């Protein structure tokens, strides 16, 4: 029940100060930013919405009452007999009359849903992470690094703005540049940051960017904001689908990303989302045929103006789908297409990719493709090269490459070598929280244990232990 175990006002004021500081300490703070502060206070401190909005404005109850009276005078709405007692009753869960509900919505420039006076029955697409705090500190230090404020309650309304009253007006283009810089840092952080922490940060970035309301902004600011929203929704979708195995939330965020990318007219972002969809249908549904169709379409879209890195990545994704379907010649042609894109004269288009894609990662794709095609001896030297090339910070990429090499070695009856790679991958899985790779390791360790090797049996026990320990965080 709200109100039980709630935090002191000082905690709410600390959240307020941190979020305002992250946005340049505007004076006065725009309504959209204060609404985001209130959402953070609700999530972290457990207060009811009306109290959270009051604390976001740093008002006492008496100040709130005075502001209502001032609002009525300023707008010629006639006097009201509001006293502190009534306000406190509303904050405790009492029901305000229709007239006062309207006044409070005007005062805080928000809607009845946000103030807790009504329910929103539109489909919700974001649940809180099991066993995790809804308010997290971001881990990336940047010029406009923002604090996580928890999951978005209703993503279907993000692109339309939560409420006309929450619009924050025109935004400084420099602030948009800061939002874009933070989004890029989060995307690149996919290579080594734990899924749980990255989800919290990306949720916050999406929510705060949406609070600006792109519909109010002129071009090119509107397009830039939509692009940031699409980047973060795509990142969240990938984290849910591939890292946490949560299809329900994953696909909804991918859909939101696609909506934002189309609204922005951004071919780069559209190609990335199509590549993500290809991964999703292949790994979640085992439908490699549809996955190949999506990846090939991503290649087509990428030719309309995507970056070299993204053109290379979507071709590599298509090669993986072709390999899974046993199409060796198509796989090799797509790998060559990827290599050509990466080694071409650089274009001016900036990559919006999740993580990093370079020649080292392409080698990892090629080695993985050979494993999928059953060409284990051919795969090993390619994966040796890939692992040597991959920077140690690329933990997710190295983890996948190690599992691919473990599968190649197991396929070539090199059980001890396979176990060594799998053990190294298991350590990385524990760090980055990738359920897809953990499932692969469980299957691999089970097959290896069937050989009767003592090393393999030890590996199997280690994998089962990690799976048991990680259940709450990863499943």
TAPE-V768706 format. One record per helix or strand of 3 or more residues. SS is the DSSP state (H for helix, E for strand). FROM is the first residue (numbers start at 1). LEN is the number of residues. If there is no record, write none. Layout:
# TAPE-V768706
ss->SS from->FROM len->LEN
ss->SS from->FROM len->LEN
This chain:
# TAPE-V768706
ss->H from->9 len->14
ss->H from->31 len->15
ss->H from->49 len->8
ss->H from->61 len->14
ss->H from->84 len->8
ss->H from->98 len->11
ss->H from->155 len->3
ss->H from->164 len->3
ss->H from->173 len->19
ss->H from->195 len->18
ss->H from->214 len->3
ss->H from->221 len->23
ss->H from->247 len->18
ss->H from->267 len->19
ss->H from->288 len->15
ss->H from->308 len->17
ss->H from->328 len->15
ss->H from->359 len->14
ss->H from->376 len->14
ss->H from->395 len->17
ss->H from->415 len->18
ss->H from->435 len->15
ss->H from->454 len->21
